[in-house]
Amino acid sequence: MSIDDTAHRTAPSEPPFAEADLPWNHPLARGLSRLGRRLKQGDRNRPWILDAAVTAVVALMFCVPDLVHGGDGDGDRRGFDLQLTHLPWPGTVALQAGLVLPLLWRRRRPSLAFAVIAGVFCLQLALGVWLRADIALLIALYSLVLHGELRRLPVACAVIAGALGLTAVRLSSEVHVLDALFFLFSTITAAVALGLAVRIRRAQLAVLRDRAARLEIERDQRSKLAAAAERTRVAREMHDIVGHNLSVIITLADGGAYATDHSPERGKQALLLIGDTGRQALGELRRMLGVLREQTQTPAAPQLSPQPGIADIDALCARIRAAGPHVVYRTGGELDTLDRGVQLTVYRIVQEALTNALKHAGHDTRVELAVSVKDTRLHIDVHDTGRGGGTVRPGPPQEEGHGLAGMRERAALYNGTVTAGPAPGGGWTVRATLDLTPLAGTDVTPPAATGGAL
């Protein structure tokens, strides 16, 4: 082993970067963030407090010094040979009020506040007066950019540029005109740039908040739609399982009760078939409800058996025959190679059709069932002879129940159709056609066909 390898292996690993080390997670940053949120909330509730505070600060910082030192000459301007007018304090207070007081409505009426301040500034410039409160003009320009209509910004910039241009010419005896223009126009640019930056940032935050709200609404809507679809699917499966098995159990119970008086062995046989059917129904319900539980399956728990497929149709027909009807089942084509989702769909359609035949046509009917595959189409034909072997079965009510609607929904997963109605020679016919052509990029396998459960 080389020295470099030894040093590399023995060198202490760098500590992982802690999230608490991020600048915005610093206690001071979090405290300032909380303070900022509180100030924003207070400003939304009482906006006049912030406007009054800004006006008071400007007055204290820029108006009071002029009132204190304005009467004893131009001590602050030694070295300048400017011919400035010194107004008495009432005139100075009047000009300062005209410059500062409009800041009270700089956010509600930014254009009006800027117009008043610009007018007072031009009057002050015409009188040859120099005041520190002129800073209010830049504040008004910033407020106009941030809160006003941007279409008025060029006019405002032209007005303030003209006023400051005259100021630069007036200062030409002490400062070069270009230097004065550079300084003054830099202040204008800074005020406009700051207002635009804050305005754009607020607009971006508003868009992000709106997008987050819309995404949250869409998420809730998707959750509701998914829940509704799940409820519909569970209701359809419950109808298929419970409806079919209960129909068989009821028919066997009626037949067993009749046969008990004449042939006790037939009654015992009916009771055994009722037990087998009930156990099968219980197993199917257990499989379906197992995926609805929130607890994960423990290793010791019994494994769920797969959902029924085409191979289970023989057992389904045997249960129907045990209830009385004579069922003839024929198949055609390669059925065992079909997808599990297709097989479950075929099984449920056949189960619903045989259950309806048992309920409406009685135990003396004859049912002919055919399931075949030809090219990319799967055909299901279920025909019963009706009561008495040839009577026409009455049609379904105008409002279809879950049975026929469920068959059509299952067939629609595979671009299929289901038709049901009286047969010309009597009885009832159900025909279903499924398209087995795979859809590119689409998984049409129903949830009930995956994972060994619904």
N, C-alpha and C positions, 0 to 999 in steps of 0.2 A: 504494500500500500504506500503510495507516495505521500510526501509531506502536504502537498496541496489538498489531497483527498482527506487526510487526517484533519487538517484545519477546517475543511469544508464541513466535515461531519461533526466536529466538536464545537463549531461556532454556534452561538445561541441564535435561534430563529427570531426573526423580527416579530415584535408583537403585532397582532392583528389591528387593523385600523378601527378604532372604536367610533361608533356613531356619535357618542357624546363629545368627541373632539371636533365635530363639524362646527363652523362658526355660528350657524343659526341655532345650534343647540346649547350655546353658552348661556348661563343664567342671565347675564346682562342683556343678551339679545332677546331672550324670551320675555324678560321683564319689559323691555322697550316695545316688543310686539304687543304684549297685553295692554300697555299704556296707549299705544297707537289705536288698538281696537276700541278701547274705551273712549278715547277722544273722538273717533269717528262716530261711534254710537251717540255720544253727547252732541256732536255737531249735527247729526240727522234730526235729533229731537229739538234742539234749540240752536239753529244756525246763526242767529243774531249775536250769540256770545262770541264766536270766533271773529266775526266781522268787527264787533266793538273792540275786541282785544287787539286786532291788527291795527285799527285806527288809533287806539290809545298808545301802542308801542311806537308807531310812527310819530305821533304827536310829541311823546316824551323824548325820543331820540333826535328828532330833526326840527321840531318847532321851538322847544324850550331853549336850546342854545342860541337861536337867533333872537329870542326875546331878552335873554340875559345879556348877551354881548352886542346886541344890535344898536344900543343907544350910545355906546362909548366909542364910536368911530369904527374903523375897519381894522381892528387889531388882528383879526384872523386872516387878513389879506395883505399883510405887509409884504412889500416886494412887487406888488402889482400896481400899475399905473392906471387901472381901469377907472373910468368915471361912473361910479355906481350911485344910484339914488338911495338915500336913507329915509325911509318913511317913518313917521311917528308910529308908536306902538299900536294904536288902533288900526292904522292901515296895514301894518304887518300882520296883525291878528286876522284881519279880514282876508288877506291873500292866503294866509296859512289855512284858514277855515275853508276857503274855496278849493284848496289843493287836497286837504286831508279828509274833510267830512264826506265827500262823495265815495270814499272807500267803504262806507257803511253799506252801500248797496252795490258794491263792485261784483258780487256773484249773482244777485237777482237781476240787476240791470247793468251788465258790463258795458254796453255801448253808451248808455246815458252817462255812467260814471266817467268813462274815458273822455267823452265829449266835454263834460263840465270841467274836468281837470285840465284838458288840453286848452280849453278857452281861457281859464285862469292863468295858465302858464304863458300863453301868448300875451295876455294883458300885462303880466309881470315883466315879460321880456320887453314889451313896448315902453314900460315905465322905467326900465333900466334897473330893476331890483333883482338882487341875488338872494335866494332862499334855499336853505338845506331841505325844506319840505318838497323841493322839486322831485325828490325820489318817488313821490306819489305817482308821477307820470309813468315811470317804468312799471310800478306795481299795477297801475290801471291797464297798461298795455299787456302785461302778463295775464291779468284776469280776463281781458277781452279774448286773448288767444285760447285760454283754458275753458271759459264758460260761454263765450259769445258765439256768434255766427261767423264762420271763417270767411264767408264772402265779403265781410266788412273789413277784414284784416288789411288788404292792400290800401284802402283809403286811410285807415288809421296809421299804417306805417308811413304813408306819404305825408300825412299831417305832421307826425312827430319828426320825420326826417327833415321837413322844411323848417320846423321850429328849431331843431338842434343845429341845422345848417346856419341859420341866422345867429345862433349862439356862438358857433365856431368863428363866424366872421367878426363878431363883436370881440372875441378873444384874440383876434389876429395880431393885436399890438403886443401881446405877451407870449402867445403860443402860435407856432406855425399852423396855418389853416388845415393842412393835411394831417398834422398830428392831432389837432383838436377833433377833426372829423373822424379820424380813426378811433379815437377814444370814445367819442359819443356814439358813433354807429356800432361800435363793439358792444356797448351797453344795450342798444336796441336789439342787436342780434342775440345777445345772451337772454334777454327777457322773452323774445319770441321763441327761441330754441327751447328754453325751459318750459314754457307754456305748452308747446307742441309735444315735447317729450312726456310731460305729465298727462296730457290729453290722450295721447296714443296709448300710454300704459293703462290708463283707466278704461279705454275702449277695449283693449285686449283682455283685461280682467273681466269686463262685463261679458265679452264673448265667451270666455272660458267658463264663467259661472252659468251662463245660459246653456252652453253645451253640456256642462255637468248635470244641470237640471233636466235637460231633455234626455240625456243618456239614462238618468235615474228613472225617469218616467217610462222610457222604452224597456228598461230592465224589468220594472214592475209589470208592464204589459206582457212581456215575454213570459214572466213567471206565471201570470194569471192564465195566459193561453196554454202554457204547458200543463198547468194544473187542471184546466178544463179538458184538455185532450187526454190527460191521464185518467180523469174521472170517467170520461166517455169510454175509454178503452177498458177500464176495470168493469164498468157497467155492462159492456158488451160481453166480456168474458164470463161475468157472473151469470148473465142471461143464458149464454151457451151451455155452461156447466150445470147450473141449478135447474134451468128450464128443461133441458133434455132429461136429466136423471130423475127429476121429480115426475115428469110425464111417464117415464118407464115405471117408476115405483108405484104411482097411482094406478096405472093399468094393471100391473102385477097384483097389487093389493085387491083391486076389484075382482080380478079373475080368481085369485086365491080364496077370497071370501065366498064366492059362488061355488068353487070346486070343493070346499071343505065339507059341505053337506053330502056330496055325491062321491067324491074321490079324495079321501084324506091325503093320499100320497101326492096328488097334484097340488093340494094346498101347501103341503110341506115343501114341495119343490118351488112353489111360488115364493114362499118365505125365504128360502135359501137364495133365490135370485134377487129378492129385495135386499138382502144383506150384502150380496156381492156388489150390486149397483150402488148402494149407499156408501160402501167402503171406497169404491172407485171415485164417486163424487167427492168424498171427503179428501181423498188423496189429491185430486185436481185442485180443490179449494186450497189445500195446504200449499201446493206448489205456487198458486197464484198469490196468496197472501204472504208467502214467505219473503218476497221481494219488497213488500210494503212495510215490513218491520224495520225499525231503525237500528236494531242491534245486529252486529256482524255475526255471521255463522261461526260457531265454535268448531274446532276439529272433531270433537266428539259427537256433534250433531249429525243426524242422518243426512246423507246427500239427497238432493232433490232429483227425481227422475226427469228425463227430458220430456218436452211437450209432445203430445200425440202427433202422429204423421199419417201418411197414406197406409203404412203397414198396419195401423191400428183400426182401419175401417172394417176389417173382418170381424174384430171383436165387437165393434159398434153394431154391426149388422146382426151379430149373434144375440146381443142384448135386445134389440128390437124384435127379433124373431121370438125370443122368449116371452115377450109381451103379447104376442098373437099374430101380428102381420107376417106375411110371407115375403121375404126380401130376396131378390135375385141381384147379385152383384157381379158386374163384369168390368174388366180393365183392358186397356190397350195402350201399347207404347212403353217407353222406358220411364216408369214412374219412380223407381227406387233411387234414381240419380238426381232427382229434383232437389232444389234447395230446401232447407228445413223450413224457411219462412213460407215457401209455396206449399209445402206439405201441410203445415199447420192451417193455412188458409183453406186448402181443399178439405181437410178434416172438419173444420168448423162449419163450412158451408154444407157439407153432407150431413153433419150432425143436426144442424138446424132444419134442413129439409126433411130428414127422417122423423125428427121430433114433431114437426108440423103434420106430417102424414099420420103419425100415431095419434095425435090429439084430435085432428079434424076428420080423418077417414075411418078411425076405429081399428079394432084388432082383427077384423075380417078382411082388410084390404090386402091387395098385392102391390108391392113396391118393386119397381125395376130401377136399378141404380147402375149407371155407366160412367166411368172415369177413364178418359183416354187423352193421349198426347199425340198431336199431329203437327209436324214441323215446329213452329214456335208458338203454337196455341194449345192450351189445355181446356178440354171440354168436360163439363159435369152435367149429366142429365138424370133427373130424379122424377119418376112418374108413378103415381099411385092410381088405383082403379076406383077409389072413392068407397063410400059405404055400400054394401051389398054387391060389390064387384062391378058396378057400372054406372052408378048414379053420379050426377054432376055435383061436385062439392061447391058450396057457396063461396063466393069471392071474399076477400078480406075486407074489413071496414075501410072507410075512406082514409082514416088516419092510420098509417102503418105503425106496427109495433116495433120493438127493438130487433126482432128476428130478421125480417126482410131488410130493414135499414142496415143492420150489422153485416149481413151478407154483401150488400152493395158496397159498404165501406171497405170490407176486406178485399173484394174484387177490384175496387178502385186503386188499391195499392199497386196492382199489376196491370193498370190500364184495362181492366176487364169490365164486364157487364153481367148483370143478373136480371133475368126476367122470370116472372111467376104468374100463372094464370090457369084458368080451366082448360082441360084438354078437350079436343073436339069429340072424342068418343066417350067422354066421361072422366071423372077424376081430376087430378091436379098435376101440373108439370112445372118443374123448376129447372131452368137452364142457366148455367154460368159459364163464362168464357174468360180465361186469363191469358194475358200476353206474357210469354216467357222470354221475350227479347230483353237482354240486360240493358239498363239505362246507364250511359256513361256518366261517372262521377256521382251516381245516386245510389244510396243504400236503401232498398225497398224492403229489407227484412224487418218485419214488425218486431217491436221490443219483446213481445211474448215468445219469440222464437229463439232468442239468444239467452245464454247463461243458464239453460236448463229450467227457466221459469219465465213468468210473464215479463 
